[in-house]
Amino acid sequence: MTARQARARYRRILRFAARHLASLWWYELVLPRMGLSSVANRTRTNRLKNIARSFQKLALDLSGLLIKLGQFMSTRLDVLPPVITKELEGLQDEVPAVPFDLIRALAEKELGMPLESIFSQVDPEPLAAASLGQVHRATLSELDAQDTGILNVILKIQRPGIDQIVDVDLSALRRVAGWLSRISLVNKRADAPALMDEFAQTCLEEIDYLNEAANAERFAENFADNPRVRVPLVVWERSTRRVLTQEDVTNIKITDLDALIAAGISPEAVANEFAAVMFDQVFIHGFFHADPHPGNIFIQPLAEPDENGLTWRMTFIDFGMMGEVPSSLGRALRTTVIAAASRDGAGMVEGMREIGVLMPTADTVELERALTKVFDRFGGVSFVELQTIDPREFKAFVNEFSDIVRALPFQFPENFLLVIRAISLTSGVCSSVNPQFNIWNAIEPYSAKLIRAEGGNVVQAFLRDGLSSLALLARLPKRMDSLITRAELGQLTLRNPDLEKRTSALNRAVRRVVSAVLFGVFFIGGLMVMERDETLGTILMITSALPLLHALFADVIARRGPLP
């Protein structure tokens, strides 16, 4: 790309942004001040659709990072209206292939020798062509095949000049982000420059093929003990930042049901296993494939059962887009999954708070009610059964839930959107493989696995939360005594002659609650510890009897009065 072409590309992106920002300013700020809000409201849906469609056209025309930006923003439900994200969902990263002569020249420059010296054959027809690079099948030379134990490989090569295109696009997009940061209508919902930095970081990692190779090896290490999961080997000696050579593991596409059945593989088993593997990545390893669409997962039939009795394996490819879950977010996600599995609306809300989605000031009473209604009505419903529900009922639920969520102050922490993307794609793939698949039913048995994996941490967390509640409850009688004293001294504006009597009853109730909490802490703790330490578990369960007796008979003792 020449300097002139770079300037033209830069200006075209800015002109597109300036035109639509001016339209936004006119309709959303100027017209309402002139008393014409109805005009803005009436035309908003069509205007937003037109913006999304215009961007799609621009992205497909210019390619480069704009396609990636559209895909990235299609997941930002916290930033963009649903009408825009819905339009952007269909933006596919499929572009015309670069002529093989140009691809060959770049690969030979990167590898430092003619392709014929490394490969006995390279297919000039690309297997896939995307905005940042394209893929060709190849066969290693006899010497390299002997050294690596790999014969057939996939050659992933960046598009020539993509570095310059990325620089131009990021420069223009950062300029646009600066404009957006000055518009109150936008900066109230999102930090546009920070959002652009996040996007830039993701893209720069994706075009570094050595980073992708390292991701593949880390992923393989995480699943080294799982014979069901396979990861293509990297030929490091034939890989650079712009060229990646990997083992060719192409096989049955995970959503090719006819091929799966012909190979004697149960689609239902594939869906269940794929969901379990994706859950392991997010909730156990904290390092997950953030783009698990059907083109990136293959099923390999085995000629005969392996030593574990398996007849097929699952292969992941394309590790350019990966997500990481910090330990704090991981704990919050596990809390949320366990709450979802038990259809616990209040637990789900608490998990959302721990994740950081809900701001501390959020009033979540209505959200808890809405989640409980969703669980009660749709919790055990499969994809096929959803299609039989009256659309009006489903729409009413969606509208009510959307209104509640939009009214809450919320935000999406770093990496959480990649989690949402990964789980959404997982659910979609599983439903394509097995229409009866239900993500909630898959989560239920997995929540038990999470509890076992947490082991003593769960017990400690439960005990810690229980003791925290006890500490709060234990302080209540003292606070009530203080309240009585202040009332007797006339330091309260409101006096009630029955206050002491009622407070005494409240104190007794509080003490019963304390006993009940103690019983729950010791009893449940004993159950959870029993499997690992029978003696300690038995002691905890026996100890729980004392507070239980107090909780049950405290009122009887109080009515009889003190013993003579």
N, C-alpha and C positions, 0 to 999 in steps of 0.2 A: 504494500500500500504506500503510495507516494505521500509527500507532505500535503499536497493539495487535496488528495482524497481523504486524508485524515481530518483536515480542517472542515471539509464538506460534511463528513460524517458527524463530527462534533456539533456543527451548527444545525444540522438536521434534527438531532436529538433535542437540542435546546429550543428550536423553533416549535417542535411538537409540544414540549412541556410548557413553554410560554403561552401558546395558543389555548391550551386546555386550562391552565391556571387562570388566565384572564377570564375565560368562560365561568370557571368556578367562582371567582371573585365577583363577577357581575350578578350571577344568579343567586348565590348564597349570602352575599353581603350587601350589595347595593340595592337590589330589588326589595328585600325585606325592609330596608330603611325607608323605602319609598311607599311602604304599605302594600307591596305586591307579593307578599309571601306565598299567596295561593298560586301564582304563576310558577315560582320556583318549585313548590311542592308537586304541582301537577306534572311538570316536565322532568322531574329529577330522575326517575327510573330510566326513561329513554335516553337522557343525556349521559348517565353513567354507563349504560350499555354501549352507547356510541364511542365513549372514551375507551372502554375496554377493547372494542372491536378495532378501533383505529390503532391502538397500541399493538394488537396482534398483527395487524398488517405491517406496521413499521418493523416489528421484531422479526417477522419472517423475511422481510425485504433486506434488512441490514444484518440479520443473524447475530453472530458474536455473543455478547453478554445479554442482549435484550431478551432473547428467548429464555435464558436462565433467570433473568429478573422477573419475567412474567410468571414462570413456574414458582419462583420463590414467593412472590407477592400473592399468588393464589392460595397460599396457606395462611396468610396474615389476616385472619378473621378479626383480630383485635385492632386492626388498622383500617382495612378497607371494607366498604359495605358488601354484603353477600352478593348483590347483583353484579359487582365487578369480579369478585373472586370466582363466581360461578362461570363467568365468561372465560376467565383466564385458565380454568382447569383443563380446557381442551387444547392448550398450546403445546404442541408436540415438538420435541427437539429433533426434527428430521429435515435435513437440508440437502441440496444437490451435492454429489460427491466431488471432491477435488480430483482433477486428472492425475492418473497414477504416476506420470513422469515427475510432477511436482512433489508428490508424496515420497517417491523414491529418492529424489535429490535431498530432501530434508532428512530422511532416515539415514542415508549414507553419510551425510555430513555429521550427524549425531553419533553414529556408531564408528565412524572413522575408517570405513572400508566399504567396498561394493557389496551389495546385498548377496550376490552370487557366492561370495566368500563365506557367508554366514548361513545362508539358507539354500537348500537344494531346490526349493520352489517357493514362490510367493504368488498368491492369486491376485491379479491386478483388479479384479472386481471386488469392491468393498463388501464386507459382510454387513456393515452399518456405517452410516455417515451422520455426524451430529455437528453442532455449531462449533465445538472446540476441537474435535478430532474425528478420525475415522478408523475403522478396524478392518484388517485383512487376515485371511488365513494363510499360514505358511508352514513349511517343513524344515526343521533344522538340518544342517549339514550332518553327514555321518559322524564326524569327529565330535561335534557338539552334542549330538544325540547320545553318543556313548558316554560323554562326560556327565551329562545331566540326567540321563535316563528318560528323557522326554523327546518324542519325535515330532508330533503335531503340535503347533503353537498358534496362538493368536497374537498378531502384531498390531498394537494400538499406537497410532502416530498422530501427533498434533497437526492441525491445519496450518500450512505455511502462513506466516505473518500474524498468527493469532495473538502473540505477545503484544504487538503494536495495537491491534484492535482492542484488546483488553485494556490497555493503558488509556486509549482514547475514550472508550465507553465509560470507564470508571471516572475519568476526569469530568466528563459531561454529567454523569449521574450525581457526582458529589456536588457539582454546581447547582443542579436542580434540588438536591437535598437541602442546600443552604437557603434556597428560595423558600422551600416549604417550611423551614424552621422559623421563618418570619411571619407566617400566616397563622393567626390564632386558631382558626378553624381546624388546622392540621396539628399544630404543636400541642394542643390540649389532649390529643389522642395518642400521639407518638413522637418520639425523638427521631426525626428523619435522618440527621447525620449519623447517629448511632446505628440506626437500622441499615444505612448504607455501608457503614464499616463492617457490620456483621455479614452482609451480603458479599462484600469485597473479599473478606477473609475466606469465606466458603469457596468462592470462585478461584482465588489464587491457590488454595490447597488442591482444588480439583484439577487444575492444569499442571500440577507438579506430579508427574507419574511416579517418581521415586517415593513420594508421600503415599500414593495409592498402593504401591508395592509393599511399603511398610505396614499399611493398614491391613492388607491381605494376610500378612504373616502374623500380625497381632490377633486378628480374627481367628486364624487357624489355631493359634496357641490356646485361645479361650475354649475351643471345642476339640482339643486334642483327645479328650476322654470320651467324646461322643462319636461313635462310629457311624452314626447316621448322617453327619455333616461333613461335606468335602469342600475344600478350597483349592483353586488352581495354584500350582507351584509357579514361582517367579524365576525366570532365567535372568539372574542379576547381571551376569557378564554381558548380556545383550540388551540391557535396559539403561535409559538415561532419563533426564527430566522430561524430555519430549518424546521418547520412544519407550514403550513397555512391551516386553516379550513374556508371555505367560503360557502355561499349559492349556491346550485346547480341550475344554471339558464340555463342549456343546453336546446336548443330548435332548431328552424329551422336555419341551417347555412345560412348566408346572400346570398351565391351564389347558393343555392339549388332552382333553378327556379321552378321546378315541384312542390316542397312542398309549395312554396310561392303562386303559382297560385291556387293550390288545397285549400289553406286556404283563398282564395279570396283576396289576397294582391297583389297590383300592383308592379311589379318589378321596373317600372319607378319611382314610388313614393318612393320606398325604396332607389334607387340610388340617387335621388335628396336630400332626407332627410339625408342620410349618408354623402354626400358631405357637406351639410350645417352644420351638427354637427361637422365634422372634421375642417371645416373652423372656426367655433366658437372657437374650442379648440386652434387653432394656432393664430388667429388674434384678438380674443376678450379676452379669458382667459389667453393666454400665457402659458398654461400648457396642454400638449397634449400627446395622446397615440402615441408612436413612432413605434409601431409594429401592425398596424391595418390590419393584413392579415385576410382572410376569416375565419380562425379557431378561431379568437378572437372576432367575432361579430355574435350575434344570433338575430333572429327576433321572437318575442313572439306574437302569435295571441291572442286577448282577446275574451273571451266568449261572451261578449256584450260590446258595446261602453262605455267608462268611462265618467266621468263628463265633459270631454273636447271633447267628441265625437270621440275619437281615437279608432281604432279597432286593432291596433298593436303597439308594443313597440320595441325599439332597445336596445340590451344589450351588453355591452363591458365586456370583461374579460382579465385577465393577465396584470397587471399594473406594471410589473417588469421593463420594458423599457419605461421611460417617458422622455419627453423633456420640457425644459422651455425656454421661449422667453423673454429676458430682455426688458425693456420698450423701449430702444433706437432701438433695433432690431425690436420690434413690430411696431413702427412708420414707420420704413423703409419698412417693409413688407407690411403694409397697403398702403403706397405710391406706391409700385410696383404692388400690386393687382389692384388698381384703374387705373394705367397706362395700365396694361394688358387688363383690361375690356374695356378700350376706344381705344385699339389697338394703343397705343402711344409708338412708338419705343424709342423716345428721353426720355420720362418719365420713361420707363423701365430701360434705362441705368442709369438715375439719381437715380432711386430706388436701382439699383445694387451698385452704389457708396455709397449710404447711408448705405446699409447693410454691406458694407465692402468687397464685393466680388472683386470689381475692385480697383486696386491700384490707388492713386491720379494721378500718372503719365500716366495712360493708355490713349492712343489715341483711342477714341471710335467712330469716324466718320463712319468707316466701319461697326462696330457693330450695330449702329443705322440703317444704311441702310439695313443690313441683317435682323434685327428684323422687320423692316417695311415690307420687302418682305415676311417674314414668316407670319406676320399677314394678309397681303393682300391675300396670297395664301392658308394658312391653318387655319386661325383664326376661321372660322365658320364650319370647316369640322369635322364630327363625326368619330368615330372609324371605322364604317362600310365603310364610304365614303373614308377614307384613304386607305383602301384595294383596292379600284378601281383605285387609281392614278397610273400612269405609274411608275414602280419601278425606271426607269432611271431618271425621273424627281425628284422623292423623294431623290434618292441617291445623285444627283447633289446638291440639297439644303443642305442635311446633310453634304456633303463634304465641301461645301463652308462655311457653318456656323462653322463647326469644325475647319477648318483652321484659321478662324478669331479669334475664342475663344482661340485656342492654342497660337496664336501670342500675346495675351494680357497678361500683368502681373496681375494675379489674385490669390486670396486666399479664403479659406472658414473659416469664423469665427466660434468660438465655438457655438455648438448647431444648426448651420445652416444646417449641413448635416442631422441631425435628422428631420428637417423641410422638406428637400427635400425627405427623405425616406418616411415620413408620407404622403406627398402630392402625391408622385409617387404611393404608395400602394393604396391610396384613388382613384386615377384615374383608376388604374387597376381593383380594386374591382367594381367600378361603371360601368366600361365598360363590365365586366363579367356579372353583373346583368342586364344592359341595353346597348346592343351594340350600340344604337344610342346616348349614353351619350357623351357629349362634355364638357370637363373640362372648356373651355373658356366660353361656354354659361352658365355654372353654376357660374362662377366668375362674369359675368356681373351684374345680380341682386344683388349678394352679395356685390359688390362694393358700391352700393347705400346704403346698410345696414351699411357698414363701415363708409360712410360719415355721416349718421344720428347718428351713435354711437359716432363718434368723436365730433359732435355738434359744440359747440363754438370753440373747439380746431382747427378744420379745418379752421374756419373763421380767428382765430388768426394767424394760420400758413400762410394762404394766405395773410393776411394783412402784416404780418411781412416780408414775401418774397417780396411782392410788394413794401413796403417801403424801403427795402434793395436795390431793383433795382432802385427805385427813387433816393436814396442817391447817388448811383453810377452815374446815369445819370445827376443828378444835379451838380456833380463835373466836368463833362466833359467840359462845357463852360469855366469855370475858367482855366482848364488845357489847353484848346485851346488858351485862351488869353495869357497864359504864354508862350505857344509855339510860338505865333506870336511875342511877345516881344523879345524872344530869337533870333528869326529869324531876326528881325529888328536890333538887336545889333550885328549881325554877329556871334552869338555863335553857329550857326548850320552850318555844312559843305555844306548843300544843301539849296539853295535859290530859291524861286519861286515868281515872281512878282504878280501872281494871288492868292497867298496863302491866303491873308487876305479876299479877296472876296469869295473864296471857303470855308474858315473857317466860315465866317458869314453865308453862306447858310447851312453849317453843323450845326452851333449853332441853327438855326431856326428849322432844322429837329430834332435835339435832343430835343428841347423844345416841339415839337409836339409829339414826342415819350413819353416824360414825361407826357403830358396831356392824351395821350391814355392809358398809364399805370394807371394813376390816375382814369380815367373813369372806366377801368376794375376792379380796386380794389373796388371802391365804389359801382359799379353796381352789381357785383357778390356777394360782401359782403352783399348788401341789399337783394338780392334774397335768400341767405342762412339764413339770420337772420329773414326774413319775417315770417316764420312759427312760430317762438318762440316769436318774438317781432315785431308786425306789425308797430308800430310807428317808432321804430329805423330803421327798414328795409325801410320804406317809405322815411325817411329823407336821408338815404344813397343813395337811388336811385335818388332822386331829386338833391342831391349834385353832383351826377355823371354827370349831364347835363352841368355844367360849364366847366370842362376840355374837355368834348366832343365838345362843341362849339369852344373852342380854337383850338383843334386838327383839326377840319374841316375847319375853316376859317382863320387860322393864316397867310397862304400864301396870301390870298386875302387882308388882312389888310396890310401886308408887301409891296405888290406891289403898293397899293394906297399911301403909305407913311404916315407920321404923319399928324394928323388933323390940319388945320390952326387955 
